[in-house]
Each structure stands twice: as structure tokens, then as C-alpha cells.
Amino acid sequence: MRGTVPILCDEYNHVTENLHALAAARVHDRGPATIDAAPHAMFSVTLRKAEQTRRYSISSLSQSGWEVTQEREGEIRHVFYDDWHRVERTLAIFQLEVSELTEHGWQEIPAQASRA
């Protein structure tokens, strides 16, 4: 129990489980239809090593939240968040992974050349 006081009544445990399930559902139910304006890139990095490519991006969607995209060898993970704390964690993970990859010889490629 990550630093919390245990609750003795099972009734309260179910409330927490339901809230977590509800929050997870909201993350996956969000989609392009909720976009208020054009996305604004907050973080965008493309790395290449030999024939391998990795792309990471986080874009603000105005009042709708954030669009997070990670691409590895053509496999794309695309998620919409409305919780800034999730975005912060994802950004930290992306920055760590980019740092580790560049230490192992991956090269950052400029944005205009990244889709070529």
C-alpha cells in the first residue's frame, strides 16, 4: 500500500478500485473527436540508429488534454490524457529513454527530416 494507512472496511476499498477503473476508462475513451484546436507540440523527438527509428511526442490539445504518441519500428502507441500528472510521468519516461538511447549511439534527427 504505497505509504497509505490501511482501511479496515472493505466497502472503502471497492470505492478506490472503482475510481481507478473509471480513471483508466477515461484515458482510453478520449479521442480525436474531442480536440478543440490544432495540437501544440510540447515534446517531440525522433531518434535513429541504423534502420531503427523511435518517435516520441506530447502535444497539448487546448482544453481537451494531451495527446501522447510513441512509435517503435512502425508500432504506434497513441493515448489521450486529461490528467497532467500522467503527462508529467510520461514526459519523464520519454526523456529518460531518449537519454539512454543517445548514450547507446542513437542519433536525434531534425523534425523536418524525421518523416522522410
Steps between C-alpha positions, in 0.01 A plus 500: 500500500729779382522706821130505585325401820316168452123531506335224696162517330473322162231743389760780463743280309239441230445875461871548429507209253199645318657846482820356351299303244298812412817707455656234277187487286506879455857485370416244234162647403650835401564547132548741214131596502562695824770725354414871539789640299807390309746311720793699642819292526650510849755223444604341174810288442591259222800270539666272249764228520574314178157402365320535834288807580330617820263797525368660817252786517273676746261767374261728682144483373386828656216426745472134394822379660814352347578263216789260567656300218786251505616320187744208491579327173164591350300396809313807627362553851258792501326618821300806607530620860307761693713460816815714505671266749482213250651729237783598738581135568492417129725797420752389763498146357546632144789725608671214683461264205629761253801564726578128528464442127726792406761364744484175298560663163154607387498834315230767525379603159348842421121524494476586128715196408335259745214397271712462188 
